[in-house]
Amino acid sequence: MQGSDLLEKMATFLLRLPQGLKKKLETHAKEQNRSVNSLLQTMIEDELGLTDKPATSLEHRQFIGQVVSSEQIDQDNGLVQVNGIFYRYLIESNLDVDLTKSYIVIEANGNILTLRPVEL
């Protein structure tokens, strides 16, 4: 299965973990400036030996870990401009955009970037 096939047919499922393991995953993902979802997806793909991973997409290579200012976010249209390209965006934990903060890109899934507020 190609990486692009994986992106087109996303599924959601419940995963039960001990609280301590969940906290370690969250910490590890935050250290890598990634979402837990992105981290787990990469770990599973690595374990299964998949070669054409979404992690190798242009968006993933170019944007994960990049900081964007609130001026690059167009709230009216739901877009963020990164390197001259407009993407749809989500704010981690479904937070509203805070125009006083910068954001870091923690996940790229197709044309949607997930942003996390940068803690100063």
Protein Blocks (a to p, Z undefined) as FASTA:
>chain_A
ZZklmmmmgcdddddddfklmmmmmmmmmmnopafklmmmmmmmmmnopabdfklpmklm
mmgopacdfklpcfknopaceehiacddddehhiacdfkbccddfbdehjaccdddddZZ
